[in-house]
Amino acid sequence: MALVLGINAVFHDPAAALVVDGRTVAAAEEERFSRRKHGKVPVPFSTWELPEQSARWCLEEAGVSAADLDAVAYSYDPALAPPLGPDPTAEAWEGLRTLFTERAPLFLKSAIPGLDPSIVRYVAHHVAHAASAYLAAPFPSSAVMVLDGRGERGSFLAGHVRDGHLETLVRCDLPHSLGFLYEELTEHLGYRRSSDEYKVMALASYGSPRHLDRLRQLVRTDGDGGFVTEAIDWAALAPPGRGDGTLDPTHADLASTVQVRLQEVLLELAGWLHRRTGERALTLAGGVALNCVANSVLYEHGPFEDIWVQPASGDAGTALGAALKVAHDLGDDVRPMASAALGRSWTDDELEAWLVAAKVPYQRCDDIAGAVAGVLADDGVVAWFQGRSEFGPRALGHRSLLAHPGRAENVERLNDVKGREQFRPVAPMVLVERAKDIFEGGPIPSPFMLFTHRVRDGWAARIPAVVHVDGTARIQTVDPVASPLMHRCISAFERRTGLPVVVNTSLNTAGRPMVDDPRDALECFGSAPVDALALGPFLVRRTAAFGT
């Protein structure tokens, strides 16, 4: 039996995870504690923070101390980083990051009392990404692909996994990077790179890939399982954007072009990997794996029968992957990841104490699911705070804003509540037993909201709020065993409305991390035009709380 603490730091998305005897018991991103999204504030050193609070919480959640740890798995190997060169800018910064990583054991010792720096093990960044997929997935063997911006000097890993052991078949090194391709586009359109790529993915549905012939010349596979990305003069394709949410057709066309070319390249890479491994299942991780449109193209048109994507595919997930990898190396029987609900939770008494301290009127409901279903059926927006918070960027029914899917205007309404771009869609949660009646084209069940599905004929008009401009929806299926409370809520909503679907978007406002603790929930409820807050079994109604 081993206790392994996983750590991701240095670049962005600092996070910690704890694996005990091969089982993931806790995982959390530092932003949920610090309230700095992606671990960033407007200074260069902000991306170098250690996940001090999340690491200490992981240990507390398991009831262990740092002295009990058998290993600390750090998801970056400074020995693999690029050597220092004469460039006084980018390479110099890279050298400082590498130096920081080399000294991370001492920084961790200072941040986490009792931690022995000698037990820190470095795990290559892409190996950590890969392990977060193949060791967390429910397959004894699989093909695996990792695609992101960069990790040490690389940007891509493809391999074959048998009995938990990874054979790396292909690596791609910088400057070739599909992740950087998408990041550069994001920055050119005026949004934050390594942060706002999901906005560009949504924007792509509004355009046409009219620059595709040009992109096919500049971004291409190499015939040996890898790819080449050449420098792109973005300004020659579309003028720079302001990132202000404006729906510029030239920007939408450029986003569509890059999205389609990314999908084409992924299909070619997957085809090569399938021919090489003969596996029926593909596991995915890395920031590019959060592109749910591309995932769906791989599922529907690619050669693999099953695809499993790590719900925390961004760099935060490398904390978990590094811990799983080291636990496996130490001989533990690593078990698949059953849920993304790996973060903090509070008892009913603790939640009630927060409500009392906040001096807001509330009622304790015998059936909170039914009460919320009633508010939703009356077209109210509900802030939903239940159980353990999610690990990863998707709200999966624990820290969510819920609404009626039958009102088309609820898209604009929720985007206004959250202060975000109006071209961005909101997603449906659907009863798993009804999902195939309403959606097609993607895997079902789909519990982590990592694929898009086409809305079947006859249903788009019934649930317009969750249908994107391209006729798809990024669904989350809700299982009565895995998510009993949410399943009861949607079932009660269906009895009232005939719709086994509710709108789900993350419980936060623009630029802020997802709500994590009761204080966050009360602050969000107090500042946003939300009709009710379901905090555990307690219901707070805006009319009662604010007298409006």
Secondary structure, DSSP 4 states (H G I P E B T S, - for coil): --EEEEEE-SSS--EEEEEETTEEEEEEETHHHH--GGG--SSGGGGG---HHHHHHHHHHHT--GGG-SEEEES--GGGSPPP-S-TTHHHHHHHHHHHHHTHHHHHHHHSTT--GGGEEE--HHHHHHHHHHTTSS-SEEEEEEEEEEETTEEEEEEEEETTEEEEEEEEETT--HHHHHHHHHHHTTSPTTT-HHHHHHHHTTS--TTHHHHHHHEEE-SSS-EEE----GGGTSPPP--SS---HHHHHHHHHHHHHHHHHHHHHHHHHHHHH--SEEEEESGGGG-HHHHHHHHHHSS-SEEEE-TT-STTHHHHHHHHHHHHHTT--PPP---SB-S----HHHHHHHHHHHT---EE-S-HHHHHHHHHHTT--EEEE-SSPBSSSS--SSEEEEE-TT-TTHHHHHHHHHT--TT---EEEEETTTHHHHEESS-SS-TTS-S-EEEPTTTTTTSGGG--TTSEE--EEE-TTTSHHHHHHHHHHHHHHS--EEEEEES--TTSPPP-SHHHHHHHHHHS--SEEEETTEEEEHHHHH--
